[in-house]
Amino acid sequence: MAVQLPSAFLERMEKLLGDEYPAFLDSYDAPHFAGVRANLLKINQAEFEQMVPFPVRPIPWCSTGYYTEEGLKPGKHPYYHAGLYYIQEPSAMAPVEALGIQPGDRVLDLCAAPGGKSTQIAGKLQGTGILVTNDISAERTKALAKNIELYGVRNAVVLNETPDRIAKAFSHFFNRILIDAPCSGEGMFRKDADMARQWEKHSVEKCEAMQKDILKSAAELLAPGGTIVYSTCTFAPEENEGMIAAFISRHPEFSIVPIPEEWGISKGRPEWLKQAGVSEKDQEYTAEAACETSNCGRLWPHLIEGEGHFVAVLRHNGDAAEMEVMDAHIPASEKMNISQHRRPAGDKLSRRKKNGPPERSEPTEQELLGSWNSFAASNLKLKSEGEPIMFGGNVYLSPLTKDRLNGLKTVRPGWYVGTVKNGRFTPGHPLAAALRPEEALRTLSLSSEDGEAVRYLKGETLAISADRIQRIEGAEPKGYVLVCIDGYSAGWGKWLDGMLKNEYPAGWRWT
């Protein structure tokens, strides 16, 4: 066995699994399963299946998910850089599928980094509704924001907050909430040997306390009739059936919705609570609540092609019609000072030298909005996509008003469309990544097969003749061009006199 598993973990799993234990143990010597998920914001499923440049086969519990061959490197293809698919472990695709998202929903991904499940949610929303995606770790929100941008998500807000502070700002606002909870990570031991080595540091008891607090906040965030999906990548019954049994005992307005049988996922194991020494008194759950956790789902590496996961679907029994239609504003008495709002990563604030003028002055909101409107009118065919928010010299289109975000640590208040430099509007890379070719005045399609697309992704300047710039009638080829790979948006270029100046960001380039 390549992975050195903790002896205490093995002893407990042997006790719980009984006759299944040998097969479970053998799974650690079996091949790992890798997967990709088509990004429906940029490509439909039929197109993806026709264009995907490597062998795939469907994943039973995710209609847009596909198994790939072990050892394959799908990140080394231009389509990955164009955001056509997300590389994701197959079992990790199940929680979002269980959430039952519909276009127009207001969705919160509470523990979101690095963002795989958030991009899955965004694909189901299809640009409608609202996605608030959050992580408590400031460092991890960098990857979260980048994935939101790479995959062309327009209707997302990225936060770096605690669940309780979000609950104060968005009380009973969301009708779908995903909790991919921090956990002891036992289900990932096959995939990540370091998690097995760190297991004792990530104690079950410590994780339980965090999970309990997160679920409490989620109940305050959910609208009547809404759904919470709670998931972990661990086997510990204390963090799974025990946590859910205690939650529905405290919240009788919730019930557990069974996982679809056609997914081939095993049921929850309520009998394990007593076997693991988790008493009703200690966890404060009723026998009836414990029994109901059999409706939860468990993904086992010896029974399915994937890693270990637990999924619980919690439905609020209230009438969804009771939920008021909430606009994006909050009462003035509840507003916090805008100075508490953390500026998005990458913004440069004006700094005043001692006894001297500012190093540079920020453009006014009127100047920012005017510059954006002028650029959009001259270069885009874009319908209204949310409220323009001017912040730190940058322009965002947000699904929420600025008032709603006051006082929250906001990494991205919406779709980042650009900034004003030296009085001129410069479009941002996330604007290009989320545009459809028909929404740009000028486009250029590069082939993924002849090396030109890779040269662009490496940041090279390209010699491009004017007749290759596709543009609407009457438009000149000179100016900003939406660069596409086989027809799918990838970034900006600036064309002049037969040369395309590369605007692909240095931090995103092919290496």
C-alpha positions in Angstrom: 0.0 0.0 0.0 1.5 3.3 -1.2 -0.4 5.4 1.4 0.6 5.0 5.1 -2.7 5.2 6.9 -3.0 6.1 10.6 -3.5 3.0 12.7 -6.3 4.6 14.7 -8.2 5.3 11.5 -7.8 1.7 10.3 -9.0 0.3 13.6 -12.1 2.4 13.5 -12.9 1.7 9.8 -12.5 -2.1 10.4 -14.9 -1.9 13.3 -17.5 0.2 11.3 -17.3 -1.6 8.0 -17.1 -5.2 9.2 -17.3 -7.5 6.1 -16.7 -4.6 3.8 -13.4 -3.7 5.3 -11.1 -5.9 3.1 -12.6 -4.4 -0.1 -12.3 -0.9 1.4 -8.6 -1.5 2.2 -7.9 -2.9 -1.3 -9.2 0.3 -2.8 -6.0 2.1 -1.7 -4.1 0.0 -4.2 -6.6 0.5 -7.0 -6.3 3.2 -9.7 -7.4 6.7 -8.9 -10.2 8.3 -10.9 -9.9 11.7 -12.5 -12.5 13.9 -14.1 -13.4 17.0 -16.0 -16.7 19.0 -16.0 -17.9 20.9 -19.0 -18.4 24.6 -18.4 -21.9 25.3 -19.7 -21.4 29.1 -19.5 -19.1 28.8 -22.5 -19.9 25.5 -24.3 -23.0 23.3 -24.5 -22.8 19.6 -23.8 -23.2 18.4 -27.3 -20.3 20.7 -28.5 -18.1 19.6 -25.6 -18.6 15.9 -26.3 -17.8 16.5 -30.0 -14.7 18.7 -29.3 -13.1 17.2 -26.2 -9.6 16.3 -27.3 -9.2 13.2 -25.1 -11.2 10.1 -24.2 -14.0 10.6 -21.7 -17.0 8.7 -20.3 -19.9 9.9 -18.3 -20.1 10.2 -14.5 -23.4 8.8 -13.2 -24.2 11.5 -10.7 -23.2 14.6 -12.8 -24.7 15.1 -16.2 -21.9 17.5 -17.2 -19.1 15.4 -15.6 -16.8 13.0 -17.4 -14.1 10.5 -16.3 -10.7 10.9 -17.9 -7.8 8.5 -18.1 -5.5 8.5 -15.1 -2.2 10.3 -15.9 -3.8 12.5 -18.5 -3.0 16.2 -18.2 -6.1 18.1 -19.4 -4.6 21.4 -18.1 -2.1 21.2 -20.9 -4.5 22.0 -23.6 -5.7 25.5 -24.9 -9.3 24.5 -24.2 -8.5 24.5 -20.4 -7.2 28.1 -20.7 -10.3 29.1 -22.6 -12.3 27.8 -19.6 -14.2 25.1 -21.5 -13.9 22.6 -18.7 -12.9 22.4 -15.0 -10.6 19.6 -13.7 -12.4 18.0 -10.7 -12.4 14.8 -8.7 -15.5 12.9 -9.7 -17.0 12.5 -6.2 -16.7 16.2 -5.6 -19.2 16.9 -8.3 -22.1 15.2 -6.4 -22.9 18.0 -3.8 -23.8 20.7 -6.3 -25.9 18.2 -8.3 -27.8 17.4 -5.1 -28.6 21.1 -4.5 -31.2 21.1 -7.4 -30.2 24.6 -8.6 -32.6 26.3 -11.1 -32.0 29.4 -13.2 -32.9 32.5 -11.2 -31.9 31.0 -7.8 -30.0 33.0 -5.1 -27.2 30.7 -4.2 -24.5 30.9 -1.5 -21.4 28.7 -1.6 -20.2 29.2 2.0 -16.9 27.3 2.0 -16.0 27.7 -1.6 -12.2 27.9 -2.3 -10.7 27.0 -4.7 -14.0 27.4 -6.6 -14.7 24.2 -8.4 -18.2 23.8 -7.0 -18.9 27.6 -7.4 -18.2 27.2 -11.2 -20.5 24.2 -11.3 -23.2 26.3 -9.6 -22.7 29.2 -12.0 -23.1 26.8 -15.0 -26.5 25.8 -13.7 -27.6 29.4 -13.1 -26.7 30.2 -16.7 -26.0 33.9 -15.9 -29.3 34.4 -14.0 -29.9 34.9 -10.3 -27.1 35.6 -7.8 -24.1 33.6 -6.7 -22.3 34.6 -3.5 -19.2 32.6 -3.1 -17.2 32.8 0.1 -14.1 31.5 1.9 -12.8 32.4 5.3 -9.2 32.2 4.2 -8.0 35.3 2.5 -5.1 33.5 0.8 -7.5 30.8 -0.6 -9.9 33.5 -2.0 -7.2 34.3 -4.6 -7.7 31.0 -6.3 -11.4 31.3 -5.9 -11.6 34.7 -7.6 -9.3 33.5 -10.4 -11.5 30.5 -11.1 -14.7 32.6 -11.1 -13.0 34.8 -13.7 -11.5 32.1 -15.9 -14.8 30.3 -16.3 -16.7 33.4 -17.4 -19.0 33.9 -14.4 -20.8 37.2 -14.6 -23.2 37.1 -11.7 -20.9 36.2 -8.7 -19.7 38.1 -5.7 -16.6 36.8 -3.9 -16.4 37.3 -0.2 -13.8 36.6 2.5 -16.0 36.5 5.6 -17.2 34.4 8.5 -20.6 32.7 8.1 -22.1 34.6 11.0 -21.2 38.0 9.5 -22.7 37.0 6.2 -25.8 35.9 8.1 -26.2 39.3 9.6 -26.1 40.9 6.1 -28.2 38.3 4.2 -30.7 37.0 6.7 -33.0 34.5 5.0 -31.9 35.7 1.6 -30.7 32.6 -0.2 -32.9 29.7 -1.4 -29.9 27.4 -2.1 -26.9 27.1 0.2 -23.9 24.8 -0.3 -21.7 23.9 2.7 -18.7 21.9 1.6 -17.6 21.8 5.2 -14.0 21.8 6.5 -13.4 18.3 7.8 -10.9 15.7 8.8 -10.4 14.7 5.1 -10.4 10.9 5.5 -12.0 10.4 2.1 -9.1 12.0 0.4 -6.3 9.8 1.8 -6.1 7.8 -1.4 -5.6 10.9 -3.5 -3.5 13.0 -1.1 -1.0 11.1 1.2 -0.2 14.4 3.0 -3.8 14.5 4.3 -3.3 11.1 5.9 -0.1 12.3 7.6 -1.8 15.4 8.9 -4.9 13.6 10.1 -4.2 13.8 13.8 -3.7 17.5 13.6 -7.2 18.0 12.0 -9.0 16.4 14.8 -12.6 15.3 14.4 -13.5 17.3 17.5 -12.1 20.5 16.1 -13.9 20.0 12.8 -17.2 19.2 14.6 -17.2 22.6 16.4 -16.6 24.5 13.1 -19.3 22.4 11.3 -21.9 23.1 14.0 -21.3 26.8 13.8 -21.5 26.9 10.0 -24.8 25.0 9.9 -26.2 27.4 12.5 -25.4 30.3 10.3 -26.7 28.6 7.2 -30.1 28.1 8.9 -30.2 31.9 9.4 -29.3 32.5 5.8 -31.8 30.2 4.2 -35.2 31.4 3.0 -38.4 29.4 3.8 -38.7 26.4 1.5 -35.0 26.5 0.5 -32.4 23.8 0.4 -29.0 23.3 2.2 -26.6 20.7 1.0 -24.0 19.7 3.6 -21.0 17.7 2.3 -17.7 16.5 3.7 -14.9 14.4 2.3 -14.6 12.3 5.4 -15.9 9.0 6.7 -16.2 10.0 10.4 -19.9 9.6 11.5 -19.4 12.4 14.1 -18.9 14.8 11.2 -21.6 13.3 9.0 -24.7 11.5 10.4 -24.0 12.9 13.9 -23.8 16.4 12.7 -27.0 16.2 10.5 -29.0 14.3 13.2 -28.1 17.1 15.7 -29.0 19.8 13.2 -32.5 18.5 12.4 -33.1 17.8 16.1 -32.4 21.5 16.8 -34.3 22.6 13.6 -37.5 20.5 13.2 -38.5 22.7 10.3 -35.9 20.8 8.2 -36.1 17.3 6.7 -33.6 15.2 4.8 -34.3 14.6 1.2 -33.1 11.2 -0.1 -30.3 11.1 -2.7 -31.5 9.8 -6.1 -31.1 6.0 -6.3 -30.0 6.2 -9.9 -26.7 7.8 -8.9 -25.6 4.5 -7.4 -24.6 6.1 -4.1 -24.8 4.3 -0.8 -27.2 5.4 2.0 -26.2 7.0 5.3 -25.2 4.8 8.2 -27.1 6.0 11.3 -26.2 2.8 13.2 -22.5 3.9 13.1 -23.2 6.6 15.6 -23.6 4.2 18.6 -20.8 2.0 17.2 -18.5 5.0 17.1 -19.5 5.9 20.6 -21.5 9.0 19.6 -24.4 9.1 22.1 -27.6 10.9 21.7 -26.9 12.9 24.9 -23.4 14.0 23.7 -24.5 15.2 20.2 -28.0 16.3 21.4 -29.9 14.4 18.7 -33.1 12.3 18.9 -33.4 8.7 17.8 -35.9 9.7 15.1 -33.4 12.3 13.7 -30.6 9.7 13.7 -32.8 7.2 11.8 -33.6 9.9 9.2 -29.9 10.2 8.3 -30.2 7.0 6.3 -31.5 9.3 3.6 -28.1 10.9 3.3 -25.6 9.6 0.8 -22.1 8.2 1.1 -19.6 7.7 -1.8 -17.2 4.9 -1.1 -13.9 4.3 -3.1 -14.5 0.6 -3.0 -18.1 0.9 -4.4 -17.9 3.8 -6.9 -15.3 5.3 -9.2 -14.2 8.1 -7.0 -13.0 9.2 -3.6 -14.9 9.3 -0.3 -17.7 11.8 0.2 -20.8 12.4 2.4 -23.8 14.4 1.1 -26.9 15.5 3.0 -29.8 17.4 1.4 -31.7 19.5 4.0 -35.0 20.9 2.9 -36.7 23.7 4.8 -40.4 22.7 5.2 -41.7 26.3 5.0 -43.7 27.6 2.0 -41.4 29.2 -0.5 -44.2 31.7 -1.3 -43.7 33.1 2.2 -40.4 34.6 1.1 -40.6 38.2 0.4 -39.2 39.5 -2.9 -36.1 41.1 -1.5 -34.4 43.9 -3.4 -30.7 44.4 -3.0 -30.9 47.2 -0.5 -30.8 47.1 3.3 -32.2 49.7 5.7 -30.0 52.7 6.3 -29.9 51.9 10.0 -28.2 48.6 9.3 -25.5 50.1 6.9 -21.9 50.0 8.0 -19.2 52.4 7.1 -17.8 51.8 3.6 -14.3 52.1 5.0 -14.8 48.6 6.4 -15.1 47.2 2.9 -11.9 45.6 1.8 -10.7 46.7 -1.6 -10.5 43.9 -4.2 -7.1 42.2 -4.7 -4.9 44.1 -7.1 -6.3 47.6 -6.5 -3.7 50.2 -5.8 -4.9 52.8 -3.3 -3.8 56.4 -3.4 -1.0 57.0 -0.9 -0.1 60.4 0.4 3.5 61.2 1.0 4.4 63.0 4.2 3.9 66.8 3.6 3.2 66.1 -0.1 0.4 65.5 -2.6 -1.0 62.0 -3.4 1.1 59.9 -5.7 -1.9 59.6 -8.0 -5.5 60.7 -7.7 -8.4 58.3 -8.1 -10.8 59.0 -10.9 -14.3 60.0 -9.8 -17.2 57.6 -10.0 -18.7 59.7 -12.8 -15.4 59.5 -14.8 -15.2 55.8 -14.2 -18.8 55.1 -15.3 -18.5 57.5 -18.3 -15.3 55.7 -19.4 -16.8 52.3 -19.1 -20.0 53.3 -21.0 -17.9 54.9 -23.7 -15.8 51.7 -24.1 -18.8 49.4 -24.1 -20.6 51.5 -26.7 -17.6 51.5 -29.0 -16.4 47.9 -28.6 -19.2 45.7 -27.3 -22.8 44.7 -28.0 -23.6 44.0 -24.4 -27.0 44.2 -22.7 -27.3 45.4 -19.1 -25.5 42.9 -16.8 -26.0 44.3 -13.3 -25.3 47.5 -11.4 -22.0 49.3 -12.2 -19.9 49.5 -9.0 -16.9 51.8 -9.1 -14.3 50.8 -6.6 -10.6 51.6 -6.2 -10.2 52.8 -9.8 -12.0 49.6 -11.1 -15.4 49.0 -12.6 -17.5 46.0 -11.7 -21.0 44.9 -12.8 -22.6 43.5 -9.7 -25.8 41.5 -9.1 -26.1 43.4 -5.8 -26.0 47.0 -4.9 -23.0 48.5 -3.1 -25.1 49.1 0.0 -25.7 45.3 0.4 -21.9 44.7 0.5 -21.0 47.5 2.9 -19.1 46.2 5.9 -18.3 42.9 4.3 -14.8 41.8 3.3 -15.3 41.8 -0.5 -12.8 40.3 -2.8 -14.8 40.8 -6.0 -18.1 42.8 -5.8 -19.1 41.5 -9.3 -17.9 41.0 -12.8 -14.7 42.9 -13.2 -14.9 44.7 -16.5 -11.9 47.1 -16.4 -10.1 50.1 -15.0 -9.3 53.7 -15.9 -5.6 54.5 -16.5 -4.4 57.9 -17.6 -7.9 58.9 -18.4 -8.6 55.9 -20.6 -10.6 52.8 -20.0 -8.6 49.5 -20.1 -10.8 46.4 -20.3 -10.0 43.6 -17.8 -9.3 40.1 -18.6 -12.4 38.8 -16.8 -14.5 40.8 -19.2 -13.0 39.0 -22.1 -13.2 35.6 -20.5 -17.0 35.9 -20.0 -17.9 37.5 -23.3 -19.5 35.5 -26.1 -17.9 36.2 -29.5 -21.1 37.9 -30.8 -20.9 40.4 -28.0 -17.6 41.9 -29.2 -17.2 44.4 -32.0 -14.0 42.7 -33.2 -13.0 39.0 -32.8 -10.1 36.8 -33.9 -10.3 33.0 -33.7 -7.0 31.1 -33.3 -6.7 27.4 -33.9 -5.8 25.1 -31.1 -4.0 22.8 -33.5 -1.5 24.9 -35.4 0.4 26.4 -32.4 -1.0 29.9 -32.8 -3.3 29.6 -29.8 -0.5 28.4 -27.5 1.7 31.3 -28.7 -1.0 33.7 -27.7 -1.4 32.0 -24.3 2.3 32.4 -23.8 2.0 36.1 -24.2 3.6 36.5 -27.7 2.8 39.3 -30.1 1.3 37.8 -33.3 1.4 38.9 -36.9 -2.3 39.0 -38.0 -3.6 40.4 -41.3 -6.5 42.7 -41.2 -8.8 40.3 -43.1 -8.6 37.8 -40.2 -10.2 40.3 -37.8 -13.9 39.6 -37.8 -15.9 42.7 -37.2 -19.4 44.2 -37.6 -20.0 46.1 -40.8 -18.4 49.5 -40.9 -16.0 48.8 -38.0 -12.2 49.3 -38.5 -9.9 46.4 -37.5 -7.8 48.8 -35.3 -8.5 48.5 -31.6 -9.3 45.9 -28.9 -10.0 42.5 -30.3 -11.7 39.6 -28.4 -9.2 36.7 -29.0 -10.9 33.3 -29.2 -9.6 29.7 -29.4 -11.6 27.7 -31.9 -14.4 30.2 -31.5 -14.4 30.4 -27.6 -13.3 33.6 -25.8 -9.8 33.5 -24.2 -8.6 37.1 -23.7 -7.9 40.5 -25.3 -5.5 41.6 -28.0 -5.0 45.1 -29.5 -4.6 45.2 -33.3 -2.7 47.8 -35.2 -1.0 47.7 -38.7 -0.9 43.9 -39.0 0.3 43.2 -35.4 -1.8 41.9 -32.5 -0.4 43.3 -29.2 -0.9 40.6 -26.6 -3.1 41.6 -23.6 -3.2 38.1 -22.0 -2.3 38.6 -18.3 1.2 37.6 -17.3 0.0 35.6 -14.3 -2.3 33.5 -16.4 0.1 32.6 -19.2 0.9 29.1 -20.5 4.1 27.8 -18.8 
